[in-house]
Amino acid sequence: MKNRLIRYLLRRFFLYILIFFISLSAFFFFLNLVPGDPVTRYVQELEARYGLTTPVSEEVIKEYKEAFGLDKDLFGRYIFYMKRLIFNFDFGPSFVAFPKPAFELIMDAFPWSIGLLGVTIIVSWVLGILLGTLLGWKRESKGASFVLVSGFIISQVPTYLLALILVMIFSFTLGIFPMGGAYSPLIERGFNLRYILDLIYHAFLPAMSLILVYTFGTMISQRALVINILGEDYIKLAEAKGLEDNRIIKRYILRNTLLPQATGLAMSLGFIVNGFFLIEWIFNYPGVGRLFMTAIREMDYNVLMGITVNTMFWVLTANFIIELLYPLIDPRIRG
C-alpha cells in the first residue's frame, strides 16, 4: 500500500513538472512568433513624445534589443530567457516601465488578485456543493425546480457579460456600487475598519460576477451526483434503518461527491483564472488580470511571460495539491 501511494505521488509530481515546462515553452514560442517588435514600438513612442532623431532611435533600439536578448534568433532568445528564469528567477525588466523589473509590477498586482480570486473560488465551490446537495435531496419540490432552472440559465452566461450586466444595473442605473477600482481614492489606506469595508464594497460586483456563474455551475453538477447516489443500495439501506437525513447527507452523500467535485474544481481552475482576467479589466481592478491586458496592448513581453509563469505555477500547483489530497478523500488510491 505504501509503495503504491509513493508511486502515485511521484507520477503526479513528474506530470506537474512536465506540463509546466511544456506549457511555458509553448507560450514563449507563441509570444515570440507574434508579428511586431515591442522595442521598436516603444522607441517610436519616444520619438513621438520627445522628438528623437532617427540615428539616435536606431542606437536605442540596438541597446534595448541587446539588454532584452532580442538581438538573438528565436532559439537563442529561448535559451537566454530560460537561463535567466531558472537560475535567477528573473523575468527581466518591463519594456514599458523600464528599468522597473517585471517581477515588481506583478508582485504589486498579485495580492489584489489572489485575495479576490481566493474568496471567489472558496465561496462559489462551498455554496455550489451545499445548494446542489439540497436540490438533489429535495429534487421533487417546486422550489428546487425553480432554483435549478434559474441556476442553469445563469451558469451559461459568460462571466464578462454578467459583469457588464451587473455594472449597468447596480452601478450605472441604480448607483449602488462603484463602476470600478479597488478603493475610494480619498480614503486613508491602512489596516482599519473603514478601509477594509471600502475594499469589500468595491470588490462586491467583481466577486459576484464570478460567484454567481461558478456557484450555479457547481450546484448543477452536485445535484446530478447526489441524484445518482440516491439510487445506490447503501442509501436505501440507510433510509430503511431510519437514519436521520442530516446523517445520511453528511456520511454518505457529501463524502462520496467530494472526490468528483474536487476533480471538477481542479479542471476548472484555468477557466476561472481566464475569466477573472476579463473581470479585472472590466472593473479596472488593480490585479494581475488588468496588468496582463495592459501588457498585451503594450506588447510588454517580459510582463506577459512573468504573469503567465506565475499563473501556470499557481494553477498547476493547486491541481497538484488537490491530487495529493485524493488519497485522503478516496481510500482506494492508498491501496
Phi, psi and omega in degrees: 000318180295318179296322179295320179294318179296317178297321178299313182294317180294320179296319178293322180292320178297317178296323178300311180294317183296314181295320179297315182294315181295317181296317179296316180295318180297317180291324179299311182293322177299315183293321183278349175266353177291131180300143178119150181235112183297327180292313179299319180295320180294317180294324177298325176293323176296321178299314182292328184276319187245358177070041179293147177280161184297315179301319178295320180299319179296321179294319178296318178300317180298314182294319179296316181296323177293318181294325183264001180076016182274358178277357181263169174285178187300313181293323177296320177294324179296313179297317180301315183289316183294321177297316180294324181287313186288316187272333182241353187047052184240123178273353183090173180283156174287138177294317186282318183259028182305136007263020181296130181296145177298327180300321180295317178300319181291318181292331175293325183270337188299314181302325179297317183289315185292326178293310182290316182291321180298314178297318182299313182295313182297312182297313183293323181291313181294312179298319180297318180292317181295314180294319180296321178296317179295317180293323178292321181288322180254044191294339184267356181280153180291323179298322179295322179295319180295313179297321181296314180296315179298317180295322179295319180295313183294322183293340180270354180279129176302144184299322181292326178290319177296323177299316179296321178296315180297321178296316181298320184281305191269343179253303185287315185275306185271336180068027182280318182241156178292156182279346180181181181089170181251341180196163180290136186295333184266356183280147179283122181280140180158176182275078178222160187298319183297317180291320180296316178295325179292322176298315179296320180300316180284332183273353187298307182295315176302320180293317181294330178300325179268319184299317182299313183294311187280335174295311182290329175296315177294322180300316182295315179293323179293320178299318179297319179296317181296315180298322178294321180289328182299340178274356182286154183295323183292332175289316178297322178294319179297320178292323180293330178285350179083023178294148180294151181302316181301321181290321178296317181295312184291314189277327188248319186277301181300320182298325183269353177256351183295319182297306178297328178289323175296321176296317179297321178296316180298319181289333184266355183301318180298319179292323179296316180296317179299317177294327180294325178301315179293324179298316179297323179293318181295317183268006180053041182275132190282050181252192183293327180298313178294321177298321180295315180295323177293320179295325176297315181296323183268358182056042180275087189302315184295322176293318178299314180295319180297316178295319180296316178300313181294318181295314179297320180299312184288321179293313180293323178294319177298317176298318181296317179296318178298320179293328176292333180278347180306314181299333177284328181278318183241105181299340182296331179292328179287348180093000000 
